[in-house]
Amino acid sequence: MTPDFVIGFGRQAIELTLMMALPMLGVGLTVGVVVSIIQAATQIQEMTLSFIPKIVCMFLALLLALPWIMDQILAFTRGVLTNIPHYVR
């Protein structure tokens, strides 16, 4: 195992992690901005008003993205396990 291989393997794992987190983070960001605009327009500054919708929407996004996330995890794991003989050399 060369240092380039280890760096590439780590980079691939980090990219996969970021891609799996992207749907939930994007939904949380969008809902947070919309709720903040509504709070600024109505001058209601309740903390739970911004927290509850973000949690609910992020959970729904997780439910919708879960099949894709599982496919990505399985493909990565399958690739790692099938290439173990090449990694040992």
C-alpha positions as CSV (number, residue, x, y, z in Angstrom):
1,M,0.0,0.0,0.0
2,T,1.5,3.2,-1.1
3,P,0.8,6.6,0.5
4,D,-1.1,7.7,-2.7
5,F,-3.4,4.7,-2.3
6,V,-4.2,5.5,1.3
7,I,-4.8,9.1,0.5
8,G,-7.1,8.2,-2.4
9,F,-9.0,5.6,-0.3
10,G,-9.5,8.2,2.5
11,R,-10.6,10.8,0.0
12,Q,-13.1,8.4,-1.5
13,A,-14.5,7.6,1.9
14,I,-14.9,11.3,2.8
15,E,-16.5,12.1,-0.5
16,L,-19.0,9.3,0.1
17,T,-19.8,10.5,3.6
18,L,-20.4,14.1,2.3
19,M,-22.6,12.8,-0.6
20,M,-24.7,10.8,1.9
21,A,-25.1,13.8,4.2
22,L,-25.9,16.3,1.4
23,P,-29.7,15.6,1.1
24,M,-30.4,16.2,4.8
25,L,-28.0,19.2,5.0
26,G,-29.6,20.8,2.0
27,V,-33.1,20.3,3.2
28,G,-32.1,21.6,6.7
29,L,-30.5,24.7,5.2
30,T,-33.5,25.5,2.9
31,V,-36.1,25.0,5.7
32,G,-33.9,27.1,8.1
33,V,-33.7,30.0,5.6
34,V,-37.4,29.9,4.9
35,V,-38.3,29.8,8.6
36,S,-35.9,32.6,9.4
37,I,-37.5,34.8,6.7
38,I,-40.9,34.1,8.1
39,Q,-39.7,34.8,11.6
40,A,-38.1,38.1,10.4
41,A,-41.3,39.1,8.6
42,T,-43.6,38.3,11.5
43,Q,-41.2,39.3,14.3
44,I,-41.9,36.0,16.1
45,Q,-38.6,34.9,17.7
46,E,-39.5,31.5,19.1
47,M,-36.6,29.0,19.1
48,T,-38.8,25.9,18.7
49,L,-40.4,27.5,15.7
50,S,-37.1,27.1,13.8
51,F,-36.1,23.8,15.4
52,I,-39.1,21.6,14.9
53,P,-39.7,22.2,11.2
54,K,-36.0,21.5,10.4
55,I,-36.0,18.3,12.4
56,V,-39.2,17.0,10.7
57,C,-38.1,18.0,7.2
58,M,-34.6,16.5,7.7
59,F,-36.2,13.2,8.9
60,L,-38.5,13.1,5.8
61,A,-35.5,13.8,3.6
62,L,-33.6,10.9,5.3
63,L,-36.6,8.6,4.7
64,L,-36.7,9.6,1.0
65,A,-32.9,9.4,0.5
66,L,-32.4,6.2,2.5
67,P,-32.6,3.8,-0.5
68,W,-30.0,5.8,-2.4
69,I,-27.8,6.1,0.7
70,M,-27.9,2.3,1.3
71,D,-27.0,1.6,-2.4
72,Q,-24.0,3.9,-2.1
73,I,-22.9,2.3,1.2
74,L,-23.3,-1.2,-0.2
75,A,-21.4,-0.4,-3.4
76,F,-18.5,1.1,-1.5
77,T,-18.4,-1.8,1.0
78,R,-18.6,-4.4,-1.8
79,G,-15.8,-2.6,-3.7
80,V,-13.6,-2.6,-0.6
81,L,-14.3,-6.2,0.3
82,T,-13.7,-7.5,-3.3
83,N,-10.5,-5.6,-3.6
84,I,-8.9,-6.8,-0.3
85,P,-6.4,-9.1,-2.2
86,H,-5.2,-6.1,-4.3
87,Y,-4.8,-3.9,-1.2
88,V,-2.6,-6.4,0.6
89,R,0.0,-6.5,-2.2
